Structures are given as C-alpha cells and as structure tokens.
C-alpha cells in the first residue's frame, strides 16, 4: 500500500487521504476586475507536469487537516509534505 | 410517566459485555459513555493544559487516561473526550468553566458513537483485517489514539493501556457493520466470547 506522509500524523495508508488538486493556486484578489479569459485560466487551467507536482491533500480519515505534498506523477512517489502556508520545498525548480 | 422526561435517552445499539482477556479474541460492545468533541486551537490547549479533568497536553494521536476518562487527541486542534455516562452534564460544565474566555467548540456526541472493545492476544490480527495501520507496539504503543478506517467505516481506534485492549469507536449507525466485520475476522482464531 502507498504510504502518504502527513505532516501531523506521519506515514499513513493512502486510503485515509483525498487529493485536492494542484497546490499554490492563489485566488485573484479582485475576480470582478478580470476578463473572462483570465478568470477561466484561474478556474480551469492547471499544469499537468510529467514529474514533480505540488498537490493539496486532505487527511480526511485521520487528523482532518489539509496539507501540501510533492508527488512524482510518473513514479507516484511522494518526495515531501508540508503544512499549508509553507513554501514549496523545491521552490524555484518547478516545471523541470 | 418517566421522571427523566426531557433528558435525552437512547438504548445501546449493541448489548454491552465485559471484554474477556483469556480467550484469543474477545469482541465486546461497551456500555454507554459521555463523549465530547472538543475543538480548540493548539496554542490555547498548551496554555490550559487540561479542561474538566481531561488532559489536553498530549501530542497528536495520543490518548491520556485518567480514572474512568480518556482524552484522545485526533488532530492538532481536535479531541475526543470520553467519560462516565452519569457525569456527562457535570463534565461539560467543568470543561466550559476551564475554557472560559477561550475560542473553542464543545459538542456532546455521546449518542453519536458506539464503542466496541477488541481484546486478547490476537486482537491486533483481528483489527488488521480491516485497518491498514501498523498496530505493532512500536508503531501504536499504549496511549495511542487515531481516526482511521476499518473496512468501509470510519472509526476512532484507542489503545488506553498496556494490555492488548483496543477501543473501536464508530458511529452508531455503523456499529452493526463494524461489529459484524470484527466478529467475522475473529472466526479465524476459533470460538470466542
């Protein structure tokens, strides 16, 4: 079974978690000031990298907390997990 | 007419038994308890240390037992507090007094949950039929508690003491499923009581 490292609980089985999609997507401060294209870009368009991907995860059947994790989309290996609000550990290397 | 009119009352969903530690596995529904779900920011918890006799000083996924009550910390800001049924009102008032002036939420969930004790030397194997966690002493020592999944049901697993007794707390409507699941898993270890 795939183990996911929760920053609060440690390594726990995958079935306790739910994935919440891509992390670090900031909602525009003033959505009404955006045109349709920019708003659609925020709502629907996501990166789809082959390799390291920052994702939001919820430990729904555990501590109930959201956190961020880096997962390799090819090997499914989790390389890091960090609490909400923390900077991405490999910041500056995205999109490699 | 009953004199306790106005007091919430619910029959136990499963008949209560006393766990038997002599057999390989004993699966016994527990009696009624007073239970509270407490949400309190972790910084506030460090400041108060205890509320209504329940210790709030334990780390995440720990359970602190004192007397007949258990304080299980399920997350950074969430506790499941379990105490004797007859003290329910007194406990909630004592918790409110101790947390007075702080930002918290206290919900009485006594009737939401049912508790099943899984005991005996094969208890771990029975639980692991449906729980994906490592329940070895090193990974889940006495004084551990966590929310997890057993089969399809969400449960809270508590190991209050050193002996091989685990509390499975599940929602009342899941109790028949959880109890049936455990009984079926225990058939592997022969007749049980």
Interface residues (C-beta under 8 A of the other chain):
Chain A: X1 X8 X9 X12 X13 X15 X16 X61 X62 X63 X64 X65
Chain B: X60 X61 X74 X75 X76 X78 X132 X133 X146 X147 X148 X149 X154
